Amino acid sequence: MRGLTVAESSKIARRIFAVAGPRLGGAPELVPIATSDYPAAARRPANSVLDCRRIERVFGIAPMSMTAGLTRHVGEILEATAA
């Protein structure tokens, strides 16, 4: 399936910082932590992967890769907030 990427939250955060950091004068240090170290009101699932096959099959919407999507959307957010 096109666009299929399974990534931990820390990988997603690193990608966001890699895209935004140069435009913001640097990126903060990222220190990954275990889910068990993050306080939450509700129990979090050990594995919560979003399956996009149905939206592609029913609506013809093919997800873009995580890297392309984050690069595009973080860029759009930065441009909108700079205006």
MODELLER restraints for C-alpha pairs under 7 A, 6 or more apart:
rsr = mdl.restraints
at = mdl.atoms
rsr.add(forms.Gaussian(group=physical.xy_distance, feature=features.Distance(at['CA:2:A'], at['CA:62:A']), mean=6.91, stdev=0.5))
rsr.add(forms.Gaussian(group=physical.xy_distance, feature=features.Distance(at['CA:2:A'], at['CA:63:A']), mean=6.81, stdev=0.5))
rsr.add(forms.Gaussian(group=physical.xy_distance, feature=features.Distance(at['CA:3:A'], at['CA:63:A']), mean=5.21, stdev=0.5))
rsr.add(forms.Gaussian(group=physical.xy_distance, feature=features.Distance(at['CA:3:A'], at['CA:64:A']), mean=4.68, stdev=0.5))
rsr.add(forms.Gaussian(group=physical.xy_distance, feature=features.Distance(at['CA:3:A'], at['CA:65:A']), mean=4.01, stdev=0.5))
rsr.add(forms.Gaussian(group=physical.xy_distance, feature=features.Distance(at['CA:3:A'], at['CA:66:A']), mean=6.83, stdev=0.5))
rsr.add(forms.Gaussian(group=physical.xy_distance, feature=features.Distance(at['CA:4:A'], at['CA:65:A']), mean=6.62, stdev=0.5))
rsr.add(forms.Gaussian(group=physical.xy_distance, feature=features.Distance(at['CA:5:A'], at['CA:65:A']), mean=6.85, stdev=0.5))
rsr.add(forms.Gaussian(group=physical.xy_distance, feature=features.Distance(at['CA:5:A'], at['CA:66:A']), mean=6.33, stdev=0.5))
rsr.add(forms.Gaussian(group=physical.xy_distance, feature=features.Distance(at['CA:6:A'], at['CA:49:A']), mean=6.90, stdev=0.5))
rsr.add(forms.Gaussian(group=physical.xy_distance, feature=features.Distance(at['CA:10:A'], at['CA:32:A']), mean=5.85, stdev=0.5))
rsr.add(forms.Gaussian(group=physical.xy_distance, feature=features.Distance(at['CA:16:A'], at['CA:70:A']), mean=6.48, stdev=0.5))
rsr.add(forms.Gaussian(group=physical.xy_distance, feature=features.Distance(at['CA:16:A'], at['CA:74:A']), mean=6.82, stdev=0.5))
rsr.add(forms.Gaussian(group=physical.xy_distance, feature=features.Distance(at['CA:17:A'], at['CA:27:A']), mean=5.51, stdev=0.5))
rsr.add(forms.Gaussian(group=physical.xy_distance, feature=features.Distance(at['CA:19:A'], at['CA:71:A']), mean=6.05, stdev=0.5))
rsr.add(forms.Gaussian(group=physical.xy_distance, feature=features.Distance(at['CA:20:A'], at['CA:74:A']), mean=6.77, stdev=0.5))
rsr.add(forms.Gaussian(group=physical.xy_distance, feature=features.Distance(at['CA:21:A'], at['CA:27:A']), mean=4.30, stdev=0.5))
rsr.add(forms.Gaussian(group=physical.xy_distance, feature=features.Distance(at['CA:55:A'], at['CA:61:A']), mean=6.06, stdev=0.5))
rsr.add(forms.Gaussian(group=physical.xy_distance, feature=features.Distance(at['CA:56:A'], at['CA:62:A']), mean=5.15, stdev=0.5))
